Amino acid sequence: MNILGLIPARGGSKGIPGKNSKILSGKPLLQYTYEAAKQAKLLNKLILSSDSEEIIQLATQLDLEVPFKRPVSLAQDSSSSIEVARHALNYYLDQGIKFDAICLLQPTTPFRKTGLIDEAIQKFKDGGFDSLISVREVPKAYNPHWVFEENQGALRIATGEKEIISRRQDLPKAYHRDGAVYLTKTDILLNENSLFGKNIGFVNTSAYPYINIDTQEDWKRAEEILGNKS
């Protein structure tokens, strides 16, 4: 399976201006994801997609390949990961190069355990999934079977059940995506315009440090995590 590793890093960011190139405990945020991806043996190619000259120059310094400059239209707050991934795949298809799948690696989730990317790719290959994502377990208190939605001024169980599961021990495990790894077959992305498809695999990262950096508070928390590591 021929897999394209893609690090998307646009220049604009309202929550933390210039966050992808901002220094986090001694190195740019982008570098954490690059270093994790560089260690992966099952990625056939690794590239950066960015609209920012500053980030492209940083990538060049890191020896991270930048085959194109992302169009400004795909670097807006409203731009989706699907659009960015499709743009990269189509860039290579125009050259007669087809990848079987794409591995999206977001710089805003900088902490990945050693070997996570290869573990995810191997499970993706072995399972024949449409996609595979990294996830963390939802705390019992927020399990969807214990979550309520507003319904015409009243509440109903979010899962649609009529009776709530009363015992914590009976709750099924639930997960939320953590943003560290997204793997998707090319055909699913291009033909169904989806990152997921119908058959979704997963790797559980609950045992490892986690942050998805979007706000200044997130940035401070990332510094705290790195401080605890040292």
C-alpha positions in Angstrom: 0.0 0.0 0.0 1.4 3.3 -1.2 0.7 5.9 1.5 1.2 9.7 1.3 2.0 11.4 4.6 0.6 15.0 4.6 1.3 17.7 7.2 -1.2 20.5 6.8 0.0 23.8 8.2 -1.6 27.0 7.1 -0.3 30.5 8.0 -3.5 32.0 9.4 -4.6 31.3 13.0 -6.9 33.5 15.1 -6.5 31.8 18.4 -2.7 31.7 18.4 -1.2 33.9 15.6 1.5 32.0 13.7 1.2 28.9 15.9 2.5 26.4 13.4 5.9 28.1 13.4 5.8 29.4 17.0 8.4 28.1 19.4 7.2 25.5 21.9 9.8 24.6 24.4 12.7 25.2 22.1 11.4 24.2 18.7 8.7 25.2 16.3 5.3 23.5 16.8 5.5 22.0 13.3 8.8 20.2 14.1 7.1 17.9 16.7 4.9 16.4 14.0 7.7 16.3 11.4 10.0 14.4 13.7 7.3 11.8 14.5 6.5 11.4 10.8 10.1 11.2 9.8 10.5 8.2 12.1 7.7 6.3 10.4 8.9 3.5 8.2 5.5 2.8 6.5 5.0 6.3 5.0 6.1 6.2 1.3 6.3 9.9 1.0 6.0 12.9 3.4 5.1 16.4 2.4 3.9 19.7 3.8 0.9 21.6 2.5 1.0 25.3 3.3 0.0 28.7 2.0 2.6 30.5 4.2 6.1 31.4 2.9 7.3 31.5 6.5 6.2 27.9 7.2 7.5 26.7 3.8 10.9 28.2 4.6 10.8 26.5 8.0 9.9 23.2 6.3 12.8 23.6 3.9 15.2 24.1 6.9 13.8 20.9 8.4 14.3 19.1 5.1 10.5 18.5 4.8 9.4 18.4 1.2 7.1 21.1 -0.1 6.0 20.2 -3.6 3.5 23.0 -4.0 2.2 26.1 -2.3 -1.4 25.6 -1.1 -3.9 27.9 -2.8 -5.2 30.7 -0.6 -8.7 29.5 -1.2 -7.8 26.3 0.7 -6.2 28.1 3.7 -9.2 29.8 5.1 -10.9 29.3 8.5 -13.7 27.5 6.6 -11.4 25.3 4.6 -11.7 21.6 5.5 -9.1 18.9 5.9 -10.9 16.9 3.2 -10.3 19.8 0.7 -6.6 20.0 1.6 -6.2 16.2 1.3 -8.0 16.0 -2.0 -5.8 18.9 -3.4 -2.6 17.0 -2.5 -3.8 13.7 -4.0 -5.0 15.4 -7.2 -1.6 17.2 -7.5 0.1 13.8 -7.8 -2.7 12.3 -9.9 -2.0 15.1 -12.4 1.5 13.7 -12.6 0.3 10.1 -13.0 1.2 9.2 -9.4 -1.5 7.5 -7.4 -1.4 6.9 -3.7 -3.6 4.2 -2.1 -4.2 6.2 1.0 -3.3 9.4 2.8 -2.1 9.9 6.3 -3.0 13.3 7.7 -0.8 14.5 10.5 -1.9 17.7 12.2 0.8 19.9 13.8 -1.7 21.1 16.4 -1.6 17.6 18.0 2.2 17.5 18.6 2.5 14.7 21.1 2.6 11.2 19.6 4.1 8.1 21.2 7.0 6.6 19.5 5.9 4.2 16.7 2.2 5.5 16.7 2.1 6.3 13.0 3.5 2.9 11.9 1.2 1.1 14.4 -1.8 2.9 12.9 -0.7 2.2 9.3 -0.1 -1.5 10.0 -3.5 -1.9 11.6 -5.1 0.1 8.7 -3.5 -2.3 6.2 -4.3 -5.5 8.1 -7.9 -4.5 8.9 -8.8 -3.5 5.3 -10.5 -0.4 6.8 -11.8 2.6 4.8 -10.1 4.8 7.3 -8.4 4.7 10.7 -8.2 7.3 13.4 -6.4 7.8 16.7 -8.8 8.0 19.6 -9.0 8.5 23.3 -11.5 7.0 25.7 -14.4 9.2 26.8 -14.6 9.5 30.6 -17.5 7.6 32.0 -19.2 10.8 33.2 -19.4 12.0 29.5 -20.3 8.7 27.9 -22.9 9.3 25.2 -25.3 7.0 27.0 -25.3 9.4 29.9 -25.5 12.6 27.8 -28.8 14.4 27.2 -30.0 16.6 24.3 -32.6 19.3 24.6 -35.9 18.3 23.0 -38.7 20.8 22.9 -37.9 22.2 26.3 -37.2 18.8 27.9 -34.3 16.4 27.8 -33.8 13.1 26.0 -30.9 10.6 26.0 -28.5 11.5 23.2 -28.3 7.9 22.0 -32.0 7.6 21.5 -32.6 5.0 24.2 -35.7 5.4 26.3 -34.1 4.1 29.6 -30.8 5.3 30.8 -28.1 2.8 31.7 -28.0 3.1 35.4 -24.7 1.3 36.3 -21.4 2.7 35.3 -20.0 -0.8 34.9 -22.6 -1.5 32.1 -21.6 1.5 30.0 -19.9 0.5 26.7 -16.6 2.1 26.0 -16.8 5.3 23.9 -14.1 7.2 22.2 -13.4 10.6 20.7 -10.9 11.3 17.9 -7.8 13.1 19.2 -6.5 14.4 15.8 -3.0 12.8 16.0 -3.6 10.4 13.0 -6.1 10.2 10.2 -5.7 7.5 7.6 -8.0 7.3 4.6 -8.1 5.4 1.4 -7.7 7.6 -1.6 -10.9 6.3 -3.3 -12.9 7.2 -0.2 -11.6 10.7 -0.2 -11.9 11.3 -4.0 -15.1 9.4 -4.7 -17.1 9.9 -1.5 -15.6 13.2 -0.4 -15.2 11.7 3.1 -12.3 11.2 5.6 -14.0 8.2 7.1 -16.1 6.0 4.9 -18.2 3.3 6.5 -15.5 1.0 8.0 -13.5 2.9 10.5 -10.5 1.4 12.4 -8.8 3.0 15.4 -5.8 3.1 17.6 -6.2 4.0 21.3 -3.9 6.7 22.6 -5.5 7.2 26.0 -2.4 6.2 27.9 -0.3 9.0 26.5 -0.1 12.8 26.9 -2.5 14.7 24.7 -3.3 18.2 23.7 -5.0 19.7 20.6 -3.7 23.3 20.4 -6.2 25.9 19.5 -6.1 28.5 22.2 -3.6 30.3 24.4 -4.7 28.1 27.3 -4.0 25.0 25.1 -0.5 26.3 24.4 0.2 26.8 28.1 -1.0 23.3 28.8 1.4 22.0 26.1 4.3 23.7 27.8 3.2 22.2 31.1 3.1 18.7 29.6 6.6 19.2 28.2 7.8 20.5 31.5 6.5 17.4 33.2 8.3 15.3 30.7 11.7 16.9 31.3 
